[in-house]
Amino acid sequence: MSIYTSNNNTSAENVNLTDRIEALILHALMTDPIVWEKVLPHIQPAYFTDLAEKSICAAIKAHSTQHKTLPDPQSVLVGLNNVTTSQDIYEEACEYVRSISTRSPSASIWMLSKCEGWIKERRVYRAKCDLYEDQPSRTLAKLTEELLAADAFTLEPVKV
């Protein structure tokens, strides 16, 4: 399900946009020292859409915690051995890393602004689901409004 929607009417456009942003974020976490340094502490594997992306994020975080360095694609591939749960997910995640690691490095300022927006949306979406389960009488629109107003999170600098 797309992180930009809160019901079942996800469009192909939203899903493709989400997939593209998530691939760019994972790529930036492996290639851009500024994005890696500013975004990694604020991001969680659970924020990603599918198990391969979750596994890649977990491998990046594990490498960064252990080595305190920007992970190269090869170290992420090695790290996937420790974080994946099945052979299918492992193979999918490895193929994903190979495909996104061939892109050129990202532009930090643009990427930081995309990451900030994505992390906010992900936090709001997850919190909204939790709150809605606890208080189903509240409308999703009201919850979204309250959560966006309460989230003062920013990555600095993000101004162009």
DONU-380317 format. One record per residue (C-alpha): residue number from 1; residue in three letters; x negated, y negated, z negated. Coordinates in steps of 0.2 Angstrom, whole numbers. Each point is the difference from the previous one (the first is absolute). Layout:
<nodes>
NODE   resi   resn       X       Y       Z
NODE    NUM    ALA       X       Y       Z
...
</nodes>
This chain:
<nodes>
NODE   resi   resn       X       Y       Z
NODE      1    MET       0       0       0
NODE      2    SER      -6     -17       4
NODE      3    ILE      -6     -11     -15
NODE      4    TYR       9     -15       8
NODE      5    THR      17       8      -2
NODE      6    SER      10       6     -15
NODE      7    ASN      13      11       9
NODE      8    ASN       1      13      14
NODE      9    ASN       1     -11      15
NODE     10    THR     -18      -1       3
NODE     11    SER      -4      -5      18
NODE     12    ALA     -14       7      11
NODE     13    GLU      -8     -18       0
NODE     14    ASN      -1      -1     -19
NODE     15    VAL      -7      17      -2
NODE     16    ASN     -13      -3      14
NODE     17    LEU      -5     -17      -8
NODE     18    THR      -2       8     -17
NODE     19    ASP     -10      14       7
NODE     20    ARG     -11     -12       9
NODE     21    ILE      -3     -11     -15
NODE     22    GLU      -4      15     -11
NODE     23    ALA     -13       6      13
NODE     24    LEU      -7     -17       0
NODE     25    ILE      -1      -1     -19
NODE     26    LEU      -9      17      -1
NODE     27    HIS     -12      -5      14
NODE     28    ALA      -4     -16      -9
NODE     29    LEU      -3       9     -16
NODE     30    MET     -14      10       9
NODE     31    THR      -7     -14      10
NODE     32    ASP       2     -17      -7
NODE     33    PRO      -9      -4     -17
NODE     34    ILE      11     -15      -4
NODE     35    VAL      16      10       2
NODE     36    TRP      -7      15      -9
NODE     37    GLU      -5     -11     -15
NODE     38    LYS      16     -10      -1
NODE     39    VAL      13      13       5
NODE     40    LEU      -6      16      -7
NODE     41    PRO       3      -4     -19
NODE     42    HIS      18      -4       5
NODE     43    ILE       5      14      11
NODE     44    GLN       6      17      -5
NODE     45    PRO       1      16      11
NODE     46    ALA      19       1      -4
NODE     47    TYR       2     -16      10
NODE     48    PHE      -3       8      16
NODE     49    THR      14       9      11
NODE     50    ASP      -7      17       3
NODE     51    LEU     -11      13      -9
NODE     52    ALA     -14      -2      12
NODE     53    GLU      -1     -19      -4
NODE     54    LYS       2       3     -18
NODE     55    SER     -15      13       0
NODE     56    ILE     -11     -12      10
NODE     57    CYS       4     -14     -12
NODE     58    ALA      -4      12     -15
NODE     59    ALA     -16       5       8
NODE     60    ILE      -5     -18       3
NODE     61    LYS       4      -5     -18
NODE     62    ALA     -10      16      -7
NODE     63    HIS     -15      -4      11
NODE     64    SER       0     -18      -5
NODE     65    THR       2       4     -19
NODE     66    GLN     -15      12       1
NODE     67    HIS     -12      -9      11
NODE     68    LYS       6     -18      -2
NODE     69    THR      -3      -3      19
NODE     70    LEU      11      -2      16
NODE     71    PRO       4      18       6
NODE     72    ASP      -5       4      17
NODE     73    PRO      12      11      10
NODE     74    GLN     -12      15      -2
NODE     75    SER       1      -2     -19
NODE     76    VAL      19      -1       1
NODE     77    LEU       1      16      10
NODE     78    VAL     -11       9     -13
NODE     79    GLY      11      -7     -14
NODE     80    LEU      15       7       7
NODE     81    ASN      -5      17      -5
NODE     82    ASN       3      -5     -18
NODE     83    VAL      17      -9       2
NODE     84    THR      10       9      12
NODE     85    THR      12      14      -5
NODE     86    SER       2      10      16
NODE     87    GLN     -10       5      15
NODE     88    ASP      13      -9      11
NODE     89    ILE      -1     -16      -9
NODE     90    TYR     -19       1       0
NODE     91    GLU      -1       2      19
NODE     92    GLU      13     -14       3
NODE     93    ALA     -10     -12     -12
NODE     94    CYS     -16       5       8
NODE     95    GLU       7      -4      18
NODE     96    TYR       7     -16      -7
NODE     97    VAL     -16      -6      -7
NODE     98    ARG      -9       4      17
NODE     99    SER      13      -9      10
NODE    100    ILE       0     -16     -11
NODE    101    SER     -19       0      -2
NODE    102    THR      -3      -4      18
NODE    103    ARG       9     -17      -1
NODE    104    SER     -11     -15      -1
NODE    105    PRO      -1      -9     -17
NODE    106    SER      14     -11      -6
NODE    107    ALA       1     -18      -2
NODE    108    SER      -1      -3     -19
NODE    109    ILE      12     -15      -3
NODE    110    TRP      13       7      12
NODE    111    MET      -1      17      -8
NODE    112    LEU       0      -6     -18
NODE    113    SER      16      -9       4
NODE    114    LYS       8      16       7
NODE    115    CYS      -6      10     -15
NODE    116    GLU       7     -12     -12
NODE    117    GLY      17       0       9
NODE    118    TRP       0      19       1
NODE    119    ILE      -5       3     -18
NODE    120    LYS      14     -12      -6
NODE    121    GLU      13       9      11
NODE    122    ARG      -6      17      -6
NODE    123    ARG       1      -6     -18
NODE    124    VAL      17      -7       2
NODE    125    TYR       7      15       9
NODE    126    ARG      -7      12     -13
NODE    127    ALA       7     -11     -15
NODE    128    LYS      16      -2       9
NODE    129    CYS       3      18       2
NODE    130    ASP      -4       3     -19
NODE    131    LEU      11     -14      -5
NODE    132    TYR      14       5      11
NODE    133    GLU       0      17      -7
NODE    134    ASP       1      -7     -18
NODE    135    GLN      13     -13       4
NODE    136    PRO      10       5      16
NODE    137    SER      13     -14      -3
NODE    138    ARG     -13     -14       5
NODE    139    THR      -1      -3      18
NODE    140    LEU     -16       3      10
NODE    141    ALA       0     -18       7
NODE    142    LYS       0      -6     -18
NODE    143    LEU     -13      12      -6
NODE    144    THR     -11      -5      15
NODE    145    GLU       2     -19      -4
NODE    146    GLU      -5       3     -18
NODE    147    LEU     -15      11       3
NODE    148    LEU      -7     -12      14
NODE    149    ALA       2     -15     -12
NODE    150    ALA      -8      10     -14
NODE    151    ASP     -15       6      10
NODE    152    ALA     -14     -13      -1
NODE    153    PHE     -13      11       7
NODE    154    THR     -12      -7      13
NODE    155    LEU     -17       4       8
NODE    156    GLU     -11     -14       1
NODE    157    PRO      -4      -8      12
NODE    158    VAL      14       3      12
NODE    159    LYS       3     -17       8
NODE    160    VAL      -6      -3      18
</nodes>
